[in-house]
Amino acid sequence: MFRGVPLTLEEVESIVPLGDDALIVAARCNMGAFTPPDEQPVPPSKDRMSLVLHRTSAGLRIAHGANVQINPAVQQFDPAKGKPPA
């Protein structure tokens, strides 16, 4: 369902080493519109990805990934950015 859907990296927010052979990466990206199997179109979105990467002889490989759409209406209340506006 994602074949041909544009995905562009907006920003790598953090890279945290996890021992010698793994990294945890948080990144924001822009995802194009797509249609999942239920055939309900999903509009373009900004997403946040969390990835666990591990080193192999061939380079870094994704061991696990999670993707969450960023809701612009509630983004201003992100607790990581401090106290929400009054």
Biopython code that builds the backbone (N, CA, C, O; Angstrom):
import numpy as np
from Bio.PDB.StructureBuilder import StructureBuilder

atoms = [
    (1, "MET", "N", (0.804, -1.193, 0.000)),
    (1, "MET", "CA", (0.000, 0.000, 0.000)),
    (1, "MET", "C", (0.855, 1.269, 0.000)),
    (1, "MET", "O", (0.342, 2.358, -0.258)),
    (2, "PHE", "N", (2.156, 1.138, 0.288)),
    (2, "PHE", "CA", (3.022, 2.310, 0.294)),
    (2, "PHE", "C", (3.864, 2.449, -0.965)),
    (2, "PHE", "O", (4.643, 3.395, -1.081)),
    (3, "ARG", "N", (3.726, 1.532, -1.903)),
    (3, "ARG", "CA", (4.499, 1.632, -3.139)),
    (3, "ARG", "C", (4.160, 2.936, -3.851)),
    (3, "ARG", "O", (2.995, 3.235, -4.112)),
    (4, "GLY", "N", (5.201, 3.705, -4.159)),
    (4, "GLY", "CA", (5.026, 4.961, -4.869)),
    (4, "GLY", "C", (4.622, 6.138, -3.995)),
    (4, "GLY", "O", (4.473, 7.253, -4.496)),
    (5, "VAL", "N", (4.440, 5.911, -2.689)),
    (5, "VAL", "CA", (4.052, 6.999, -1.778)),
    (5, "VAL", "C", (5.312, 7.755, -1.367)),
    (5, "VAL", "O", (6.257, 7.142, -0.869)),
    (6, "PRO", "N", (5.348, 9.087, -1.567)),
    (6, "PRO", "CA", (6.548, 9.831, -1.180)),
    (6, "PRO", "C", (6.724, 9.888, 0.340)),
    (6, "PRO", "O", (5.761, 10.062, 1.087)),
    (7, "LEU", "N", (7.956, 9.740, 0.770)),
    (7, "LEU", "CA", (8.325, 9.831, 2.184)),
    (7, "LEU", "C", (9.624, 10.620, 2.231)),
    (7, "LEU", "O", (10.643, 10.177, 1.700)),
    (8, "THR", "N", (9.593, 11.790, 2.865)),
    (8, "THR", "CA", (10.786, 12.625, 2.932)),
    (8, "THR", "C", (11.151, 12.897, 4.386)),
    (8, "THR", "O", (10.282, 13.134, 5.225)),
    (9, "LEU", "N", (12.430, 12.859, 4.665)),
    (9, "LEU", "CA", (12.939, 13.131, 6.002)),
    (9, "LEU", "C", (12.890, 14.629, 6.252)),
    (9, "LEU", "O", (13.400, 15.408, 5.447)),
    (10, "GLU", "N", (12.287, 15.034, 7.348)),
    (10, "GLU", "CA", (12.230, 16.447, 7.727)),
    (10, "GLU", "C", (13.361, 16.772, 8.706)),
    (10, "GLU", "O", (14.079, 17.756, 8.526)),
    (11, "GLU", "N", (13.516, 15.942, 9.744)),
    (11, "GLU", "CA", (14.552, 16.199, 10.738)),
    (11, "GLU", "C", (14.817, 14.954, 11.569)),
    (11, "GLU", "O", (13.892, 14.234, 11.946)),
    (12, "VAL", "N", (16.087, 14.711, 11.850)),
    (12, "VAL", "CA", (16.450, 13.692, 12.833)),
    (12, "VAL", "C", (16.456, 14.409, 14.175)),
    (12, "VAL", "O", (17.267, 15.309, 14.392)),
    (13, "GLU", "N", (15.566, 14.022, 15.075)),
    (13, "GLU", "CA", (15.431, 14.695, 16.365)),
    (13, "GLU", "C", (16.469, 14.223, 17.374)),
    (13, "GLU", "O", (16.981, 15.014, 18.165)),
    (14, "SER", "N", (16.774, 12.939, 17.342)),
    (14, "SER", "CA", (17.769, 12.423, 18.292)),
    (14, "SER", "C", (18.331, 11.098, 17.809)),
    (14, "SER", "O", (17.681, 10.332, 17.097)),
    (15, "ILE", "N", (19.577, 10.860, 18.230)),
    (15, "ILE", "CA", (20.240, 9.573, 18.013)),
    (15, "ILE", "C", (20.874, 9.216, 19.346)),
    (15, "ILE", "O", (21.737, 9.937, 19.846)),
    (16, "VAL", "N", (20.444, 8.106, 19.916)),
    (16, "VAL", "CA", (20.941, 7.686, 21.222)),
    (16, "VAL", "C", (21.590, 6.314, 21.089)),
    (16, "VAL", "O", (20.927, 5.351, 20.705)),
    (17, "PRO", "N", (22.900, 6.213, 21.408)),
    (17, "PRO", "CA", (23.550, 4.902, 21.365)),
    (17, "PRO", "C", (22.954, 3.976, 22.431)),
    (17, "PRO", "O", (22.603, 4.406, 23.530)),
    (18, "LEU", "N", (22.853, 2.726, 22.080)),
    (18, "LEU", "CA", (22.379, 1.696, 23.003)),
    (18, "LEU", "C", (23.429, 0.595, 22.987)),
    (18, "LEU", "O", (23.302, -0.385, 22.253)),
    (19, "GLY", "N", (24.465, 0.760, 23.800)),
    (19, "GLY", "CA", (25.599, -0.153, 23.749)),
    (19, "GLY", "C", (26.450, 0.160, 22.527)),
    (19, "GLY", "O", (26.350, 1.239, 21.944)),
    (20, "ASP", "N", (27.290, -0.800, 22.146)),
    (20, "ASP", "CA", (28.200, -0.604, 21.021)),
    (20, "ASP", "C", (27.573, -0.913, 19.662)),
    (20, "ASP", "O", (28.062, -0.446, 18.634)),
    (21, "ASP", "N", (26.502, -1.688, 19.653)),
    (21, "ASP", "CA", (25.986, -2.195, 18.388)),
    (21, "ASP", "C", (24.567, -1.764, 18.039)),
    (21, "ASP", "O", (23.961, -2.315, 17.119)),
    (22, "ALA", "N", (24.032, -0.783, 18.765)),
    (22, "ALA", "CA", (22.649, -0.381, 18.478)),
    (22, "ALA", "C", (22.466, 1.117, 18.703)),
    (22, "ALA", "O", (23.198, 1.745, 19.468)),
    (23, "LEU", "N", (21.472, 1.669, 18.017)),
    (23, "LEU", "CA", (21.110, 3.081, 18.135)),
    (23, "LEU", "C", (19.593, 3.190, 18.189)),
    (23, "LEU", "O", (18.876, 2.402, 17.573)),
    (24, "ILE", "N", (19.121, 4.174, 18.933)),
    (24, "ILE", "CA", (17.704, 4.526, 18.895)),
    (24, "ILE", "C", (17.617, 5.885, 18.213)),
    (24, "ILE", "O", (18.287, 6.833, 18.622)),
    (25, "VAL", "N", (16.798, 5.979, 17.183)),
    (25, "VAL", "CA", (16.682, 7.203, 16.399)),
    (25, "VAL", "C", (15.228, 7.670, 16.414)),
    (25, "VAL", "O", (14.306, 6.881, 16.211)),
    (26, "ALA", "N", (15.040, 8.972, 16.660)),
    (26, "ALA", "CA", (13.720, 9.593, 16.523)),
    (26, "ALA", "C", (13.830, 10.599, 15.386)),
    (26, "ALA", "O", (14.746, 11.421, 15.365)),
    (27, "ALA", "N", (12.895, 10.534, 14.440)),
    (27, "ALA", "CA", (12.954, 11.412, 13.265)),
    (27, "ALA", "C", (11.549, 11.816, 12.850)),
    (27, "ALA", "O", (10.589, 11.070, 13.042)),
    (28, "ARG", "N", (11.447, 13.012, 12.276)),
    (28, "ARG", "CA", (10.188, 13.474, 11.697)),
    (28, "ARG", "C", (10.278, 13.358, 10.181)),
    (28, "ARG", "O", (11.327, 13.598, 9.583)),
    (29, "CYS", "N", (9.161, 12.986, 9.576)),
    (29, "CYS", "CA", (9.134, 12.856, 8.124)),
    (29, "CYS", "C", (7.781, 13.299, 7.594)),
    (29, "CYS", "O", (6.811, 13.428, 8.341)),
    (30, "ASN", "N", (7.738, 13.525, 6.311)),
    (30, "ASN", "CA", (6.504, 13.877, 5.612)),
    (30, "ASN", "C", (6.083, 12.682, 4.764)),
    (30, "ASN", "O", (6.848, 12.187, 3.936)),
    (31, "MET", "N", (4.856, 12.231, 4.987)),
    (31, "MET", "CA", (4.332, 11.056, 4.295)),
    (31, "MET", "C", (3.264, 11.503, 3.315)),
    (31, "MET", "O", (2.393, 12.300, 3.665)),
    (32, "GLY", "N", (3.323, 11.004, 2.106)),
    (32, "GLY", "CA", (2.308, 11.328, 1.107)),
    (32, "GLY", "C", (1.016, 10.582, 1.362)),
    (32, "GLY", "O", (0.964, 9.671, 2.188)),
    (33, "ALA", "N", (-0.024, 10.970, 0.650)),
    (33, "ALA", "CA", (-1.327, 10.317, 0.766)),
    (33, "ALA", "C", (-1.224, 8.864, 0.297)),
    (33, "ALA", "O", (-0.433, 8.536, -0.588)),
    (34, "PHE", "N", (-2.040, 8.004, 0.908)),
    (34, "PHE", "CA", (-2.077, 6.594, 0.504)),
    (34, "PHE", "C", (-3.448, 6.010, 0.813)),
    (34, "PHE", "O", (-4.241, 6.608, 1.541)),
    (35, "THR", "N", (-3.713, 4.849, 0.259)),
    (35, "THR", "CA", (-4.974, 4.155, 0.508)),
    (35, "THR", "C", (-4.665, 2.777, 1.090)),
    (35, "THR", "O", (-4.086, 1.932, 0.408)),
    (36, "PRO", "N", (-5.053, 2.543, 2.364)),
    (36, "PRO", "CA", (-4.821, 1.242, 2.990)),
    (36, "PRO", "C", (-5.841, 0.207, 2.503)),
    (36, "PRO", "O", (-6.734, 0.535, 1.722)),
    (37, "PRO", "N", (-5.710, -1.032, 2.959)),
    (37, "PRO", "CA", (-6.615, -2.085, 2.493)),
    (37, "PRO", "C", (-8.100, -1.819, 2.735)),
    (37, "PRO", "O", (-8.939, -2.340, 2.000)),
    (38, "ASP", "N", (-8.448, -1.010, 3.758)),
    (38, "ASP", "CA", (-9.877, -0.716, 3.984)),
    (38, "ASP", "C", (-10.423, 0.310, 2.993)),
    (38, "ASP", "O", (-11.603, 0.657, 3.033)),
    (39, "GLU", "N", (-9.546, 0.795, 2.098)),
    (39, "GLU", "CA", (-9.888, 1.707, 1.015)),
    (39, "GLU", "C", (-10.367, 3.086, 1.482)),
    (39, "GLU", "O", (-11.007, 3.810, 0.718)),
    (40, "GLN", "N", (-10.062, 3.452, 2.730)),
    (40, "GLN", "CA", (-10.361, 4.792, 3.246)),
    (40, "GLN", "C", (-9.096, 5.635, 3.062)),
    (40, "GLN", "O", (-8.127, 5.437, 3.795)),
    (41, "PRO", "N", (-9.078, 6.573, 2.102)),
    (41, "PRO", "CA", (-7.863, 7.342, 1.816)),
    (41, "PRO", "C", (-7.324, 8.061, 3.056)),
    (41, "PRO", "O", (-8.082, 8.600, 3.863)),
    (42, "VAL", "N", (-6.014, 8.051, 3.180)),
    (42, "VAL", "CA", (-5.317, 8.750, 4.261)),
    (42, "VAL", "C", (-4.582, 9.922, 3.625)),
    (42, "VAL", "O", (-3.768, 9.723, 2.723)),
    (43, "PRO", "N", (-4.861, 11.159, 4.088)),
    (43, "PRO", "CA", (-4.225, 12.327, 3.478)),
    (43, "PRO", "C", (-2.749, 12.418, 3.850)),
    (43, "PRO", "O", (-2.296, 11.709, 4.748)),
    (44, "PRO", "N", (-1.994, 13.279, 3.174)),
    (44, "PRO", "CA", (-0.593, 13.484, 3.546)),
    (44, "PRO", "C", (-0.494, 13.886, 5.018)),
    (44, "PRO", "O", (-1.403, 14.516, 5.559)),
    (45, "SER", "N", (0.613, 13.519, 5.657)),
    (45, "SER", "CA", (0.773, 13.821, 7.080)),
    (45, "SER", "C", (2.236, 14.025, 7.432)),
    (45, "SER", "O", (3.141, 13.645, 6.690)),
    (46, "LYS", "N", (2.434, 14.640, 8.591)),
    (46, "LYS", "CA", (3.752, 14.692, 9.215)),
    (46, "LYS", "C", (3.752, 13.567, 10.230)),
    (46, "LYS", "O", (2.797, 13.409, 10.991)),
    (47, "ASP", "N", (4.817, 12.789, 10.243)),
    (47, "ASP", "CA", (4.900, 11.629, 11.124)),
    (47, "ASP", "C", (6.175, 11.674, 11.951)),
    (47, "ASP", "O", (7.149, 12.327, 11.578)),
    (48, "ARG", "N", (6.154, 10.975, 13.073)),
    (48, "ARG", "CA", (7.361, 10.805, 13.889)),
    (48, "ARG", "C", (7.670, 9.307, 13.918)),
    (48, "ARG", "O", (6.821, 8.482, 14.257)),
    (49, "MET", "N", (8.901, 8.988, 13.556)),
    (49, "MET", "CA", (9.335, 7.599, 13.547)),
    (49, "MET", "C", (10.336, 7.363, 14.664)),
    (49, "MET", "O", (11.221, 8.182, 14.911)),
    (50, "SER", "N", (10.180, 6.237, 15.329)),
    (50, "SER", "CA", (11.174, 5.768, 16.287)),
    (50, "SER", "C", (11.748, 4.484, 15.709)),
    (50, "SER", "O", (11.011, 3.561, 15.361)),
    (51, "LEU", "N", (13.071, 4.436, 15.612)),
    (51, "LEU", "CA", (13.736, 3.280, 15.011)),
    (51, "LEU", "C", (14.800, 2.737, 15.953)),
    (51, "LEU", "O", (15.509, 3.501, 16.607)),
    (52, "VAL", "N", (14.906, 1.424, 16.017)),
    (52, "VAL", "CA", (16.025, 0.772, 16.688)),
    (52, "VAL", "C", (16.878, 0.175, 15.577)),
    (52, "VAL", "O", (16.419, -0.679, 14.817)),
    (53, "LEU", "N", (18.125, 0.634, 15.490)),
    (53, "LEU", "CA", (19.057, 0.159, 14.468)),
    (53, "LEU", "C", (20.131, -0.683, 15.117)),
    (53, "LEU", "O", (20.561, -0.393, 16.233)),
    (54, "HIS", "N", (20.572, -1.726, 14.427)),
    (54, "HIS", "CA", (21.698, -2.508, 14.939)),
    (54, "HIS", "C", (22.759, -2.633, 13.859)),
    (54, "HIS", "O", (22.469, -2.675, 12.664)),
    (55, "ARG", "N", (23.996, -2.690, 14.324)),
    (55, "ARG", "CA", (25.130, -2.793, 13.395)),
    (55, "ARG", "C", (25.309, -4.242, 12.960)),
    (55, "ARG", "O", (25.220, -5.171, 13.762)),
    (56, "THR", "N", (25.566, -4.404, 11.658)),
    (56, "THR", "CA", (25.910, -5.714, 11.119)),
    (56, "THR", "C", (27.155, -5.521, 10.254)),
    (56, "THR", "O", (27.608, -4.394, 10.055)),
    (57, "SER", "N", (27.690, -6.590, 9.757)),
    (57, "SER", "CA", (28.860, -6.473, 8.890)),
    (57, "SER", "C", (28.524, -5.702, 7.608)),
    (57, "SER", "O", (29.420, -5.155, 6.964)),
    (58, "ALA", "N", (27.246, -5.656, 7.236)),
    (58, "ALA", "CA", (26.809, -4.937, 6.039)),
    (58, "ALA", "C", (26.406, -3.485, 6.341)),
    (58, "ALA", "O", (26.053, -2.744, 5.423)),
    (59, "GLY", "N", (26.453, -3.073, 7.612)),
    (59, "GLY", "CA", (26.069, -1.711, 7.986)),
    (59, "GLY", "C", (24.901, -1.726, 8.956)),
    (59, "GLY", "O", (24.587, -2.759, 9.548)),
    (60, "LEU", "N", (24.261, -0.577, 9.116)),
    (60, "LEU", "CA", (23.121, -0.479, 10.022)),
    (60, "LEU", "C", (21.878, -1.107, 9.411)),
    (60, "LEU", "O", (21.604, -0.943, 8.222)),
    (61, "ARG", "N", (21.136, -1.824, 10.235)),
    (61, "ARG", "CA", (19.882, -2.452, 9.814)),
    (61, "ARG", "C", (18.791, -2.065, 10.804)),
    (61, "ARG", "O", (19.063, -1.895, 11.993)),
    (62, "ILE", "N", (17.562, -1.926, 10.322)),
    (62, "ILE", "CA", (16.437, -1.619, 11.200)),
    (62, "ILE", "C", (15.996, -2.903, 11.891)),
    (62, "ILE", "O", (15.626, -3.877, 11.237)),
    (63, "ALA", "N", (16.041, -2.893, 13.238)),
    (63, "ALA", "CA", (15.568, -4.031, 14.019)),
    (63, "ALA", "C", (14.098, -3.842, 14.387)),
    (63, "ALA", "O", (13.343, -4.809, 14.495)),
    (64, "HIS", "N", (13.703, -2.575, 14.580)),
    (64, "HIS", "CA", (12.321, -2.290, 14.948)),
    (64, "HIS", "C", (11.997, -0.851, 14.575)),
    (64, "HIS", "O", (12.864, 0.021, 14.634)),
    (65, "GLY", "N", (10.766, -0.607, 14.197)),
    (65, "GLY", "CA", (10.337, 0.752, 13.880)),
    (65, "GLY", "C", (8.893, 0.972, 14.280)),
    (65, "GLY", "O", (8.071, 0.057, 14.235)),
    (66, "ALA", "N", (8.599, 2.208, 14.673)),
    (66, "ALA", "CA", (7.228, 2.605, 14.983)),
    (66, "ALA", "C", (6.995, 3.969, 14.345)),
    (66, "ALA", "O", (7.882, 4.823, 14.340)),
    (67, "ASN", "N", (5.808, 4.164, 13.813)),
    (67, "ASN", "CA", (5.478, 5.396, 13.117)),
    (67, "ASN", "C", (4.168, 5.927, 13.670)),
    (67, "ASN", "O", (3.192, 5.186, 13.780)),
    (68, "VAL", "N", (4.141, 7.217, 14.023)),
    (68, "VAL", "CA", (2.945, 7.843, 14.580)),
    (68, "VAL", "C", (2.695, 9.150, 13.831)),
    (68, "VAL", "O", (3.614, 9.948, 13.646)),
    (69, "GLN", "N", (1.465, 9.364, 13.406)),
    (69, "GLN", "CA", (1.114, 10.630, 12.775)),
    (69, "GLN", "C", (1.104, 11.737, 13.827)),
    (69, "GLN", "O", (0.625, 11.545, 14.945)),
    (70, "ILE", "N", (1.645, 12.902, 13.450)),
    (70, "ILE", "CA", (1.643, 14.064, 14.331)),
    (70, "ILE", "C", (0.333, 14.811, 14.108)),
    (70, "ILE", "O", (0.014, 15.194, 12.982)),
    (71, "ASN", "N", (-0.417, 15.015, 15.172)),
    (71, "ASN", "CA", (-1.683, 15.737, 15.091)),
    (71, "ASN", "C", (-1.394, 17.216, 15.302)),
    (71, "ASN", "O", (-1.064, 17.615, 16.419)),
    (72, "PRO", "N", (-1.508, 18.057, 14.248)),
    (72, "PRO", "CA", (-1.146, 19.464, 14.382)),
    (72, "PRO", "C", (-1.982, 20.213, 15.418)),
    (72, "PRO", "O", (-1.502, 21.189, 15.994)),
    (73, "ALA", "N", (-3.215, 19.783, 15.669)),
    (73, "ALA", "CA", (-4.068, 20.469, 16.631)),
    (73, "ALA", "C", (-3.571, 20.318, 18.066)),
    (73, "ALA", "O", (-3.832, 21.183, 18.902)),
    (74, "VAL", "N", (-2.868, 19.244, 18.358)),
    (74, "VAL", "CA", (-2.390, 19.027, 19.728)),
    (74, "VAL", "C", (-0.871, 19.158, 19.854)),
    (74, "VAL", "O", (-0.331, 19.058, 20.955)),
    (75, "GLN", "N", (-0.191, 19.378, 18.751)),
    (75, "GLN", "CA", (1.271, 19.473, 18.773)),
    (75, "GLN", "C", (1.758, 20.596, 19.688)),
    (75, "GLN", "O", (2.819, 20.475, 20.301)),
    (76, "GLN", "N", (0.994, 21.690, 19.787)),
    (76, "GLN", "CA", (1.394, 22.802, 20.644)),
    (76, "GLN", "C", (1.453, 22.415, 22.110)),
    (76, "GLN", "O", (2.064, 23.129, 22.905)),
    (77, "PHE", "N", (0.835, 21.304, 22.489)),
    (77, "PHE", "CA", (0.828, 20.855, 23.872)),
    (77, "PHE", "C", (1.860, 19.761, 24.139)),
    (77, "PHE", "O", (1.769, 19.065, 25.150)),
    (78, "ASP", "N", (2.832, 19.600, 23.256)),
    (78, "ASP", "CA", (3.878, 18.585, 23.400)),
    (78, "ASP", "C", (4.601, 18.793, 24.720)),
    (78, "ASP", "O", (5.252, 19.825, 24.889)),
    (79, "PRO", "N", (4.518, 17.858, 25.667)),
    (79, "PRO", "CA", (5.154, 18.045, 26.979)),
    (79, "PRO", "C", (6.672, 18.113, 26.900)),
    (79, "PRO", "O", (7.308, 18.626, 27.821)),
    (80, "ALA", "N", (7.257, 17.620, 25.846)),
    (80, "ALA", "CA", (8.704, 17.677, 25.704)),
    (80, "ALA", "C", (9.187, 19.102, 25.419)),
    (80, "ALA", "O", (10.372, 19.403, 25.565)),
    (81, "LYS", "N", (8.273, 19.965, 25.016)),
    (81, "LYS", "CA", (8.651, 21.343, 24.686)),
    (81, "LYS", "C", (8.365, 22.318, 25.835)),
    (81, "LYS", "O", (8.484, 23.531, 25.657)),
    (82, "GLY", "N", (7.994, 21.807, 26.995)),
    (82, "GLY", "CA", (7.760, 22.680, 28.138)),
    (82, "GLY", "C", (6.289, 22.934, 28.386)),
    (82, "GLY", "O", (5.418, 22.230, 27.874)),
    (83, "LYS", "N", (6.035, 23.955, 29.184)),
    (83, "LYS", "CA", (4.677, 24.287, 29.593)),
    (83, "LYS", "C", (3.843, 24.724, 28.389)),
    (83, "LYS", "O", (4.299, 25.526, 27.574)),
    (84, "PRO", "N", (2.590, 24.184, 28.274)),
    (84, "PRO", "CA", (1.742, 24.581, 27.150)),
    (84, "PRO", "C", (1.323, 26.043, 27.267)),
    (84, "PRO", "O", (1.317, 26.606, 28.362)),
    (85, "PRO", "N", (0.970, 26.658, 26.129)),
    (85, "PRO", "CA", (0.555, 28.065, 26.158)),
    (85, "PRO", "C", (-0.703, 28.237, 27.004)),
    (85, "PRO", "O", (-1.559, 27.353, 27.045)),
    (86, "ALA", "N", (-0.808, 29.369, 27.672)),
    (86, "ALA", "CA", (-1.965, 29.663, 28.538)),
    (86, "ALA", "C", (-3.161, 30.099, 27.724)),
    (86, "ALA", "O", (-4.219, 30.385, 28.285)),
]
sb = StructureBuilder()
sb.init_structure("model")
sb.init_model(0)
sb.init_chain("A")
sb.init_seg("    ")
for serial, (resi, resn, name, xyz) in enumerate(atoms, 1):
    if name == "N":
        sb.init_residue(resn, " ", resi, " ")
    sb.init_atom(name, np.array(xyz, "f"), 0.0, 1.0, " ", f" {name:<3s}", serial, name[0])
structure = sb.get_structure()
